[in-house]
Amino acid sequence: MKRIEQAVLSAVNLIRLRRRQIPIEAGDLCSLTLDDLDFDSMDRLDLVMALEDYLDRLISGAGVAKVRTLTDLIQFLKRTEHE
């Protein structure tokens, strides 16, 4: 698994574990939306902050606000990796 995909999986599972929910598997990354995960605005903020920590870079909150699926999030992070 590539670095960005692993960071997304780790960040999502960090939030899920805080809520005492079962972690998702790597194979679920492509099929889930943030709505499927019941992520509210605070969860999305936590997700961005966790990803910034895992990837050691700043992430545009405005860009992430448009993301609906985990696949979209991974693609957004790849596009903005070298900015």
N, C-alpha and C positions, 0 to 999 in steps of 0.2 A: 504494500500500500504506500502510495506517495505521501510526502510530508503534509501537503495541504489537506488531503483526504483524512489523514490520521488526526490532524489538528481539529478538523470539523467533528469527527467522530468523538474525540476526547472531550471537546467543549460541550457538545450536545449531551453526552453521557454524564458529565459533571453536573449539569443542570438537572437532568433526570434523576440522578442519585440524590441530589439535595431534596427533591420532591418525593423521594422513596419510590421511584418508579424503576422498572426493569430497564437496564441499558439496551440500546439498540445494537444490532450487529452491523458489521461493515457492509454486508450485502443489502442492507436497508437504506443506505445513503442515497441511492438513486431513486427510490420510490416514495420517500416521505416528503411532505411539505411541513413548514413551520406550524401551519394550522393543525395538521395531523398530530403534531407533538403537543398541541395546546399551549404554544409559546405566546405569552402576552408581551406587551411592550417592555416590561422589566426583564423578562427572560431573554428577549432579543438583545437588550443592552448587556446583560450578563454574558450572552453568547459572544458579542463583539469584544468585550473586555477579555474574556478567556482566550479568544482567538488571537488578540493582540499579544497576550502573554506567551501563548504557544508558538506563535510565528515571529515574535520579537519585532513587530512593526505596527505602525498606526494604521487603522482601517477606517475608511470614510463611513460614518454613520448614515449619511444620505444615500450612499450606494447600497448599503445593506438594507435600508428601509424598503427598497424596491424588490428585494429578493423574496420569493415565495416558496421555493423548493430548496432542499439541501444541494441538489445538483446545480441550481442557479447560484447558490452561495459559493460552491467550489469553483465554478467558472468565473465568478466575480473576483474571487481571491487570486485566481491564476492570472486574470487580465491585469490586475492592479499590483501584481507581485513586485514589479521593478519600478514602480512610480516613486 
